[in-house]
Amino acid sequence: MSHYISLAMTSPINIAFFDLDETLIATDTKQAWLEYLCQCDLAPQNVVDQEKRAYLDFKKGRINLEQYMQVQLSPIKGKSTQTVAAWATDFIDRRVAPVVVPQALERIEWHRNRGDHCVLVSNTAAHLARPIGELLKLDTVIAIELETLNGVYTGSISH
């Protein structure tokens, strides 16, 4: 145990934390994702309005995170992780990559050149946050993990 403490004290790790929405990218990922799904006829047209109402209820403390995420995740409930990954790839190519903030990429590169460990911390679900983190070449992604059963999304978050 003392070996690890000694190593940590002699080899400090600098960590840079980044937020996603309206910081690294010039959009709200969750809303853009639902709009994309609606435009592709992969979700009911009213899901965006349902999500907006649920988010306001969440912010006001009327519902908890799990209840909010059930609304947010309703379009992928019952879908395979492979299917959703394909949708996410197309979404990121079409709707996220074009709105990456150039100054954000410069800041990530600045930290990378210093040897910092670059971490994305987001309240976006991991099925979107992880591939966006890969696009931005971040080292670690901390996001809301989703529950799956036999390779299918349940529509709930995991604990």
C-alpha positions as CSV (number, residue, x, y, z in Angstrom):
1,M,0.0,0.0,0.0
2,S,2.8,2.5,0.9
3,H,4.3,1.8,-2.6
4,Y,1.2,3.3,-4.2
5,I,1.1,6.3,-1.9
6,S,4.8,6.9,-2.6
7,L,4.2,6.6,-6.4
8,A,1.3,9.0,-6.3
9,M,3.3,11.6,-4.4
10,T,6.2,11.4,-6.7
11,S,4.2,11.2,-9.9
12,P,1.3,13.7,-9.7
13,I,-1.4,13.4,-12.3
14,N,-2.9,16.6,-13.6
15,I,-6.5,16.3,-14.6
16,A,-8.6,18.6,-16.8
17,F,-12.3,18.3,-16.5
18,F,-14.6,19.3,-19.3
19,D,-18.4,19.8,-19.5
20,L,-20.1,18.8,-22.8
21,D,-23.2,20.8,-23.7
22,E,-22.7,24.4,-24.7
23,T,-19.1,24.1,-23.7
24,L,-17.2,21.6,-25.9
25,I,-20.1,21.5,-28.4
26,A,-22.5,24.3,-29.3
27,T,-25.7,22.4,-28.6
28,D,-27.6,20.5,-26.0
29,T,-26.8,16.8,-26.7
30,K,-30.0,15.4,-25.2
31,Q,-32.3,17.7,-27.0
32,A,-30.4,17.4,-30.3
33,W,-30.5,13.6,-30.0
34,L,-34.3,13.5,-29.5
35,E,-34.8,15.9,-32.4
36,Y,-32.6,13.7,-34.5
37,L,-34.5,10.6,-33.6
38,C,-37.8,12.4,-34.5
39,Q,-36.5,13.6,-37.8
40,C,-35.4,10.1,-38.7
41,D,-38.8,8.7,-37.6
42,L,-37.2,6.7,-34.9
43,A,-39.1,8.3,-32.1
44,P,-42.6,9.8,-31.7
45,Q,-42.8,13.5,-32.6
46,N,-44.0,14.5,-29.1
47,V,-40.9,13.1,-27.3
48,V,-39.1,16.4,-27.5
49,D,-41.9,18.2,-25.7
50,Q,-42.3,15.4,-23.2
51,E,-38.6,15.6,-22.4
52,K,-38.7,19.4,-22.0
53,R,-41.6,19.1,-19.5
54,A,-39.8,16.3,-17.6
55,Y,-36.6,18.4,-17.4
56,L,-38.5,21.3,-15.9
57,D,-40.2,19.0,-13.4
58,F,-36.7,17.5,-12.6
59,K,-35.2,21.0,-12.1
60,K,-38.1,21.9,-9.8
61,G,-37.7,18.7,-7.8
62,R,-41.1,17.3,-8.8
63,I,-39.4,14.1,-10.3
64,N,-36.1,12.4,-9.6
65,L,-33.3,11.7,-12.0
66,E,-34.6,8.2,-12.7
67,Q,-38.0,9.4,-13.7
68,Y,-36.5,12.1,-15.9
69,M,-34.2,9.7,-17.6
70,Q,-37.1,7.3,-18.3
71,V,-38.6,10.0,-20.5
72,Q,-35.2,10.8,-22.1
73,L,-34.5,7.1,-22.8
74,S,-38.0,6.1,-24.0
75,P,-37.0,6.1,-27.7
76,I,-34.3,3.5,-27.1
77,K,-36.1,1.3,-24.6
78,G,-36.3,-2.2,-26.1
79,K,-33.7,-1.4,-28.8
80,S,-30.4,-3.4,-29.0
81,T,-27.2,-1.7,-28.0
82,Q,-25.9,-2.3,-31.6
83,T,-28.9,-0.5,-33.2
84,V,-28.6,2.4,-30.9
85,A,-24.8,2.6,-31.4
86,A,-25.4,2.9,-35.2
87,W,-28.0,5.6,-34.6
88,A,-25.5,7.4,-32.3
89,T,-22.7,7.3,-34.8
90,D,-24.9,8.8,-37.5
91,F,-26.2,11.4,-35.0
92,I,-22.7,12.4,-33.9
93,D,-21.5,12.6,-37.6
94,R,-24.5,14.8,-38.6
95,R,-25.4,16.8,-35.5
96,V,-22.4,16.9,-33.1
97,A,-19.2,17.0,-35.2
98,P,-20.3,20.1,-37.0
99,V,-20.9,22.1,-33.8
100,V,-17.7,21.2,-31.9
101,V,-16.4,24.5,-30.6
102,P,-12.9,25.1,-32.1
103,Q,-11.6,26.9,-29.0
104,A,-12.6,23.8,-27.0
105,L,-10.5,21.6,-29.2
106,E,-7.6,24.0,-28.8
107,R,-8.0,23.8,-25.0
108,I,-8.1,20.0,-25.0
109,E,-4.9,20.0,-27.1
110,W,-3.3,22.5,-24.8
111,H,-4.0,20.2,-21.8
112,R,-2.9,17.1,-23.8
113,N,0.4,18.8,-24.6
114,R,1.0,19.4,-20.9
115,G,0.4,15.8,-20.2
116,D,-2.9,16.3,-18.5
117,H,-5.5,13.5,-18.3
118,C,-8.6,15.0,-20.0
119,V,-11.9,13.9,-18.6
120,L,-15.4,14.6,-19.9
121,V,-18.0,14.8,-17.1
122,S,-21.6,15.0,-18.4
123,N,-25.2,14.3,-17.4
124,T,-25.6,13.0,-21.0
125,A,-26.2,9.3,-21.2
126,A,-23.1,7.2,-21.8
127,H,-24.3,5.8,-25.2
128,L,-23.8,9.4,-26.5
129,A,-21.2,10.8,-24.2
130,R,-18.6,8.0,-24.8
131,P,-18.5,8.3,-28.6
132,I,-18.4,12.1,-28.3
133,G,-15.5,11.7,-25.9
134,E,-13.8,9.6,-28.5
135,L,-14.5,12.2,-31.2
136,L,-12.9,14.8,-29.0
137,K,-10.0,12.5,-28.0
138,L,-10.7,12.7,-24.3
139,D,-9.1,10.2,-22.0
140,T,-12.0,9.4,-19.8
141,V,-15.8,9.9,-19.9
142,I,-18.0,10.0,-16.8
143,A,-21.6,9.9,-17.8
144,I,-25.0,8.4,-16.9
145,E,-24.7,4.7,-17.3
146,L,-27.7,2.9,-18.9
147,E,-29.1,-0.4,-17.9
148,T,-29.2,-3.2,-20.5
149,L,-30.5,-6.7,-20.4
150,N,-29.2,-9.2,-22.9
151,G,-27.8,-6.4,-25.1
152,V,-31.1,-4.5,-25.1
153,Y,-31.7,-1.1,-23.4
154,T,-34.3,-1.3,-20.6
155,G,-35.0,2.4,-20.6
156,S,-33.6,2.9,-17.1
157,I,-30.3,4.1,-15.7
158,S,-28.0,1.5,-14.0
159,H,-26.8,2.0,-10.4
